[in-house]
Each structure stands twice: as C-alpha cells, then as structure tokens.
Amino acid sequence: MLFGRWLWAFALAGCLGGGANFSSDGDADAGADADTDADADTDTDSCAIPDGPLEMNRLSAVASEDVAFDADGNVVGSDTNSLLRSPYAGAPTILTADIQQQAGLRFLPDGRLVVADDSEGNLYIVDPDGTSTVLLSGLSYPNGIAIDPDGFVYLTEKYSGSVRRIDPDTGAFTLIVDGGITEANGLTFDPTYRFLYVDGTSGAGTVYRIPIAADGTPGTVEAWAEGVGFGRLDGMACDECGYVYVCDYSSPANGNTVVHRISPDGLHQEIVIDTSTLGGYFGSFLANMDWGSGIEGWRTDAFYFADTASQRVIEVVIGIEGKPRVYP
C-alpha cells in the first residue's frame, strides 16, 4: 500500500476476518488483545482539561461540515458551493468548485484529499491542483472519514449503518461493519491506531469500538460507551492520552452543540464545551473537528471545529494535543 505502518501501531492477535459482528457481552476483543486497557497507566494529571472557560475564537477560515489540514498551513472546508483553502489568518481561496456538498474531509499521506459527498453519494479524491476524481459512487450517504497509518480510508455510511475500509488508489474496499450502527456518522482512531471508534446520530447515544489489526482485519464490534448526551452524535476525535471527544447536537429546539469527553475505558463522561452557555456562540452547530496541524498558526493543542451555522472555523484551545497525526 502507500506507507509502512508506524512502529507503535501493533497488530492485534486473533482478530476475526471479514465484516465485524456485534457483541452482546461487551468483551468483544478479549481474545484479540489480552490487554484491552492499554491506557491504564495514563498520567491523568497531564491529560486533565484546564479549568475553564476555554478560549474560543471564530476565525475567518471557511468550513460548514468538516475540516482537514494540508501541509502548506491551510485548513480545507466547504461553503456548500466549493471547497476552499484558508490560511490561519487571511482570505480563503477556491481549491475546487466541482464538489458542492461534503460531509467528511481528510488528507492522505501523499497530499491528496478524500471527500465524502453526501449529496451525490460519491467519494472523491482531490489532487493538490484541485482536480477531482470519483473513487466510489452509489454510496448510502457517505459521512465521516478517518485515515490509518498505511493510507487506507475508513468511511461511515449513514443510511446503511456500515463502515468501509477503502484503498484510495483503486477503490477496492472491505466492509469493516456491514450494517448495524444506526445512522453511522463520526469515527476516529485511538492513539495506537489499534481501535476504531464509531458513533451515530440516531439518538441512541452509543459509541462503538472496533479492534483493527495491522493488516486491516477487524475484530468484533462492541458498545464501548453508552448513554452519551442527547444521542445525536456527530464528529469525533481522540487525544494523545486516549480520551475520545464527541460532538452532540443537543436538540433542534435550541440548535446548540455540546462536546463530550469520554475516558479511555469508556466508563466516564464529562462535557467540555456547551455552546448554549458561551456568549457569541449560542446556536453554533459544531459538526466535526480535528486538532491543528502545528503549521502556520494552527495549534496542536487546540480543536478546530466546522460550525455549520456560521460556515466558519471555531478554534478552542484545550491545552492537550491529539493522537499522532498520519498527515500532515
């Protein structure tokens, strides 16, 4: 494939082949990994969120649903008419006008951009010069995107409740999850890229965890965290300590977002952001987020959210860095 798997991404012994099956006992990966709590020795002091209020800034950068960082110090987002590149400070420029809608964005290690177009059911590859190519079509609401260290694309399909692992060069894919995650949406890897987390917007409030072997073979899906917020779960991210962050669209009535932080064992939750309590951010819909790239002003200890309501990027400094980046 594109790149060798990083040394710290270890294989899981005994993972099951083919599409994953759901576990009813919650011990899905016990046979795959004798130590599923790799984060048990985490230094919790260094992982603590600073006392609030957190610093939040609405930037001039454009994004309506997701954000992705390139190697030149830009964030890519959409105004629902075009994909645009925005520096940390300065005016955005058009990357491509060929794709009007998008639900997910992530860069590959070679600098190409993967775009989930929910309006047409296509998965696009966009070259640095803006040339776009359809990699897969006929998808059932392509949604969240994550990239593994070998450059494979992981994609949720909202309407089918599935997760695909896709070769970005050929479009060949395997089904990591063949249905079962109602309104599948956000996804993210843990810091070792041994586990994939997936959520949904159905209202169930469940975050699932899937063991992923070094060769991409999935283990059994487990319900890792349950009863999360209002259950309208969207974008996800994971920090360097293994805590998982989940955007939760609180309710259609007030149109606000809360961001939950879930402990590495999946047992404890806290709200770290609630836009209904923040002056100037009431009504913000924080759909997806990623940590900054550390290039040209984008802080590695800050979240960058796509705010669907304002079509702007919101920076939130939390003082903790994300898991190791695949790219850039």
C-alpha positions in Angstrom: 0.0 0.0 0.0 1.1 3.6 0.4 3.2 3.7 3.5 4.5 1.2 6.1 2.6 1.1 9.4 4.2 3.0 12.1 6.2 1.0 14.7 3.9 1.9 17.5 0.8 0.5 15.7 0.9 -3.1 16.9 -1.1 -6.0 15.4 -4.0 -7.5 17.3 -3.7 -11.2 17.7 -6.7 -13.3 16.9 -8.9 -10.7 15.2 -11.8 -12.1 13.2 -11.8 -12.0 9.4 -14.5 -10.4 7.2 -17.1 -8.0 8.3 -17.4 -7.5 12.0 -20.2 -8.9 14.1 -21.8 -7.2 17.1 -21.0 -8.5 20.6 -23.7 -8.8 23.3 -21.4 -9.4 26.2 -19.1 -6.3 25.8 -16.0 -8.5 25.8 -15.6 -8.4 22.0 -11.9 -8.0 21.9 -10.8 -10.1 24.8 -9.5 -12.8 22.6 -7.9 -10.3 20.2 -5.9 -8.5 22.8 -5.1 -9.7 26.3 -4.7 -6.1 27.4 -7.6 -4.1 26.1 -6.8 -1.4 28.6 -3.6 -0.2 27.1 -4.2 3.2 28.6 -4.4 2.0 32.2 -1.1 3.7 33.1 -2.1 7.0 31.6 -0.8 10.0 33.5 -4.2 11.5 34.2 -2.7 14.8 35.6 -1.1 15.6 32.2 -4.4 14.7 30.5 -6.6 17.0 32.6 -8.6 19.7 30.8 -7.6 23.1 32.2 -10.1 25.0 34.3 -12.5 27.0 32.1 -13.7 29.0 30.5 -11.8 27.6 27.4 -10.5 30.1 24.9 -12.7 30.1 21.8 -12.2 32.1 18.6 -14.3 32.3 15.4 -11.8 32.5 12.6 -12.2 33.8 9.0 -11.5 30.3 7.7 -14.4 28.7 6.0 -15.9 25.3 6.9 -19.5 24.1 7.0 -19.3 20.4 7.9 -15.7 19.2 8.4 -12.1 20.5 8.4 -8.9 19.0 7.0 -5.3 20.4 7.3 -2.8 20.4 4.4 1.0 20.6 4.6 1.1 24.2 3.5 -0.6 25.7 6.5 -4.2 25.8 5.3 -7.4 24.3 6.5 -9.8 23.0 3.9 -13.6 23.4 4.3 -16.7 23.9 2.3 -19.2 26.8 1.9 -21.5 24.2 0.3 -20.7 25.6 -3.1 -17.0 25.0 -3.3 -14.1 23.5 -1.4 -11.9 26.3 -0.1 -8.4 26.6 1.4 -7.9 29.0 4.3 -4.7 30.1 6.0 -4.9 30.7 9.7 -5.1 34.4 9.0 -6.1 35.6 5.6 -8.6 35.2 2.8 -9.7 31.7 1.6 -9.1 30.6 -2.0 -11.0 28.0 -4.0 -9.5 24.5 -4.1 -12.2 23.1 -6.4 -15.7 24.1 -7.4 -16.5 20.6 -8.6 -17.9 19.4 -5.2 -20.7 21.5 -3.7 -21.6 19.4 -0.7 -19.5 17.3 1.7 -19.9 15.5 5.0 -16.3 14.4 5.6 -12.8 15.5 4.7 -9.3 14.1 5.4 -5.9 14.3 3.7 -4.0 11.2 2.6 -0.2 10.9 3.4 0.6 11.8 -0.2 -1.2 15.1 -0.1 -4.4 14.1 -1.8 -7.8 15.0 -0.2 -10.6 12.5 0.4 -14.1 14.0 0.2 -17.3 12.3 1.2 -20.1 13.9 -0.9 -23.3 13.2 0.9 -25.5 14.9 -1.7 -24.5 12.7 -4.6 -23.3 9.6 -2.8 -19.8 9.8 -4.1 -16.3 9.5 -2.5 -13.9 11.8 -4.3 -10.1 12.1 -4.5 -9.0 15.7 -5.0 -5.4 16.3 -6.2 -3.5 19.3 -4.8 -4.2 21.3 -8.0 -8.0 20.9 -7.4 -8.6 18.1 -9.9 -11.3 15.8 -8.6 -12.0 12.1 -9.4 -14.8 9.9 -8.2 -13.3 7.0 -6.4 -16.6 5.3 -5.4 -20.2 6.1 -6.3 -23.7 4.9 -5.3 -22.8 5.2 -1.6 -25.5 5.4 1.1 -24.8 8.8 2.5 -21.0 8.8 2.8 -20.2 10.6 6.0 -17.2 10.5 8.4 -13.7 9.8 7.2 -10.6 8.6 9.1 -7.2 7.6 7.6 -4.9 4.9 9.0 -1.1 5.0 9.0 -1.0 2.9 5.8 -3.2 5.5 4.0 -6.3 3.4 3.9 -9.6 5.3 4.1 -12.3 4.4 6.7 -15.7 5.7 5.8 -19.1 5.6 7.5 -22.3 5.3 5.5 -25.2 6.9 7.4 -28.1 5.3 5.8 -26.7 1.7 5.7 -25.1 1.9 9.1 -21.9 0.5 7.6 -18.1 1.2 7.7 -15.8 0.6 4.8 -12.0 0.3 4.6 -11.0 1.6 1.2 -7.9 1.6 -0.9 -7.6 5.2 -2.2 -5.7 4.2 -5.3 -8.1 1.6 -6.6 -11.4 2.0 -4.8 -11.3 -1.6 -3.6 -12.9 -2.0 -0.2 -13.9 -4.3 2.6 -16.8 -3.9 5.0 -15.5 -3.4 8.5 -19.1 -3.2 9.7 -21.9 -4.5 7.4 -24.8 -2.6 8.8 -25.9 -2.3 12.5 -24.7 1.2 13.5 -27.9 3.2 13.1 -27.2 6.5 11.3 -23.4 5.9 11.4 -21.6 9.2 11.5 -18.3 10.2 13.2 -15.3 8.0 13.6 -11.7 8.2 14.9 -8.8 6.0 15.8 -7.2 5.7 19.2 -3.5 6.9 19.7 -2.1 3.5 18.6 -4.4 3.1 15.7 -5.4 -0.4 17.1 -9.0 0.6 17.7 -11.6 2.5 15.7 -14.4 4.3 17.4 -17.7 5.0 15.6 -20.9 6.8 16.6 -24.3 7.6 15.2 -26.9 10.4 15.1 -29.9 8.2 15.8 -30.4 9.3 19.4 -29.2 6.0 20.9 -26.1 7.7 22.3 -23.8 4.8 21.8 -20.1 4.9 20.8 -18.8 1.6 19.3 -15.2 0.3 19.4 -13.7 -2.0 16.8 -10.3 -3.6 17.1 -8.3 -3.2 13.8 -5.3 -5.5 13.2 -2.2 -4.2 11.4 -3.4 -5.7 8.1 -6.8 -4.0 8.5 -8.7 -7.1 9.7 -11.5 -6.1 12.0 -12.4 -7.7 15.3 -15.8 -7.8 16.8 -17.7 -4.5 17.3 -18.5 -3.6 21.0 -20.7 -1.0 22.5 -17.9 0.9 24.2 -19.7 3.9 25.7 -23.5 4.2 26.1 -26.0 6.9 27.0 -23.8 9.7 25.7 -25.6 13.0 25.9 -28.7 13.6 23.7 -27.5 10.8 21.4 -27.3 13.0 18.2 -23.7 12.2 17.9 -21.5 13.6 15.1 -17.8 14.3 14.7 -15.2 12.5 16.9 -11.5 13.0 17.8 -9.1 11.3 20.2 -6.3 13.0 22.2 -2.8 11.8 22.9 -4.0 10.2 26.2 -6.7 8.1 24.7 -9.7 10.3 25.7 -12.4 10.4 23.0 -14.3 13.6 22.2 -17.8 13.5 20.6 -19.9 16.3 19.2 -23.5 16.0 20.2 -26.2 18.2 18.6 -28.2 18.9 21.7 -31.7 19.4 20.2 -33.5 21.0 17.3 -35.2 23.4 19.7 -32.1 25.4 20.7 -29.7 24.3 18.0 -26.6 24.1 20.2 -23.8 21.6 20.5 -22.1 20.0 23.4 -18.8 18.2 23.2 -18.4 15.2 25.5 -15.0 13.8 26.7 -15.1 10.0 27.3 -12.4 8.3 29.4 -10.2 5.7 27.8 -12.1 2.9 29.5 -15.4 4.2 28.1 -16.9 4.5 31.6 -16.7 8.2 32.4 -18.1 11.2 30.5 -17.8 15.0 31.0 -19.0 17.9 29.0 -16.1 20.1 28.0 -17.9 22.5 25.6 -21.5 23.7 25.7 -22.2 26.4 23.1 -25.5 27.4 24.8 -23.5 28.8 27.7 -21.0 30.7 25.7 -21.5 34.3 24.7 -21.4 34.8 21.0 -21.7 31.0 20.2 -25.3 30.3 21.0 -26.8 28.4 18.1 -23.4 27.1 16.8 -23.6 23.6 15.3 -20.1 22.1 15.8 -20.4 19.2 13.4 -16.8 17.9 13.1 -13.4 18.8 14.5 -9.7 18.0 14.4 -6.6 19.1 16.2 -4.5 21.7 14.5 -1.5 20.6 12.3 1.1 22.8 14.0 1.8 24.5 10.7 1.5 28.3 10.1 -0.5 29.1 13.3 -2.7 26.1 13.6 -2.1 25.0 17.2 -1.6 21.3 18.1 -3.2 21.8 21.5 -6.4 23.3 20.0 -9.5 21.9 18.4 -10.7 23.4 15.1 -14.5 22.9 14.6 -16.6 23.3 11.5 -19.6 25.4 12.5 -22.4 24.6 10.2 -24.4 27.6 11.4 -21.8 30.3 10.5 -19.8 28.3 8.0 -16.7 29.4 9.9 -13.9 27.6 11.7 -14.0 27.9 15.5 -10.8 27.4 17.5 -10.9 26.1 21.0 -7.7 25.9 23.0 -7.8 23.0 25.4 -4.1 22.6 26.2 -3.9 18.9 25.1 -2.6 17.5 21.8 -4.3 15.0 19.6 -3.2 11.5 18.8 -0.2 11.1 16.4 -1.2 12.6 13.1 -1.0 10.5 9.9 -0.8 13.6 7.8 0.5 16.3 7.6 
